[in-house]
């Protein structure tokens, strides 16, 4: 491999999690796909001239695979490893957002408060006379009306609070009015870091270390690169004229809240596991952030783009829509797969993490080359893993009311005798559906299906909607229904159709 020193560490390890044990079948399928995943990563590292690439796979809350390729320090030939600490740039943003939500939950700030309450230097600064005041929520969702500021924002990383406030007081140039569009802003997250300081009386660095990183067991995570043990620190490089050129490390300052964090794959795997726990049914709340707030972070609060030209890992057209949550990107593709995470890019570094909550999986990649294309790599990895391991979305638990209504509905079919008197239908049902028509439709389909051999289990879409299959001798029947929001929940909508065996 030209210009790429290959070092490869591969191991499987299992840790305790809130998700319980991974099924043997699922882990076996994933293990069978790992050689292809590793091959994709090796080829990506060589193609993109990455001095090093490290990555980890999280499945059902457990880090199950880690690999390290190449060198974190080319001059001293230091191999990438499990202990290597990389700058993760804008992946830091969700940590800052999490701190803001902690303070909101503690009643110390409100998301819809004006930012000038904490940064008076910006009071009265607007895009136009009729523009609203910038709020904390605007900052969290890139809706403040500031211009996109990559790579200018990267170079502000080490400035002091005093320098930043002087810049704000001098005046902010707006690109749009707040609250009406998405435009990525590092400055907005630098403001959030300062708000944390104003509310807590301590720097965002100290606050997040005490209240997020340490409680999650992220003990090899830093804001200041000078505090990282030298042998563990990954240096950053550019690929210039067929050689790697080391880049100066940026210092720790006011803008670090938007992209200054440094961490290991193992530590960040703990953070991804925490995000995957947002859908857990565990009754015990985390001391870091309650589940409702964690889920709130992950919602698509501000629409960003629609990509109609996208193709998946198999080369097939697969458009996606993208939005921004609180320090997190939200993407839904043509297969209705939702991934949540963030990229990171600074001089010398490129990174990305994604979780797919409905599959219980996540993938994270760190590289030490300027703006390494980690997002595209991770998307390819996720698409490939789902396909090769034949992964299926995690099913909703079937609620008792769905089971009960299924049993009651089956007992009425196909005759619909005493349906109106059964008490299982909402008041709209027989105004929207007519008994004679329902009977004729069901009897035709039942006749084609023949003798019913088995009633399949409910396949829930949520707590009040689902479908099931009646297995017939000649054909199968699919029945779906939706329940009403009243208590007890009653059948308000129903569909029946013949499906092939």
Buried (B, 14 or more C-beta within 10 A) or exposed (E): EEEBBEBEEEEBEEBEBBBEEBEEEBBEBBEEBBEBBBEBBBEBBBEBBBBBBBBBBBBBBBBBBBBBBBBBBBEEEBBBBBBBBBBBBBBBBBBBBBBBBBBBBEEEBEBEBBBBBBBEBBBEBBBEEEBBBBBBBBBBBBBBBBBEBBEEBBEBBBBEBEBBBEBBBEEBEBBBBBBEBBBBBBBBBBBBBBBBBEBBEEBBBBBBBEBBBEBBBBEBBBBEBEEBEEEBBBBBBBBEEEEBEBBEBBBBBBBBBBBBBBBBBBBBBBBBBBBBBBBBEEEEEBEBBBBEBBBBBBBBBBBBEEEEEBEBBEEEEBEBBBBBBBBBBBBBBBEEBBBBBBBBBBBBBBBBBBBBBBBBBBBBBBBBBBBBBBBEBBBBBBBBBBBBBEBEBBEBEBBEBBBEBBEBBEEBBBEBEEBEEBEBBBEEBEEEBEEEEBBEBBBEBBEEBEEBEEBBEBBBBEBBBBBBBBBBEEBBBBBBBBBBEEEEBBBBBBEBEBEEE
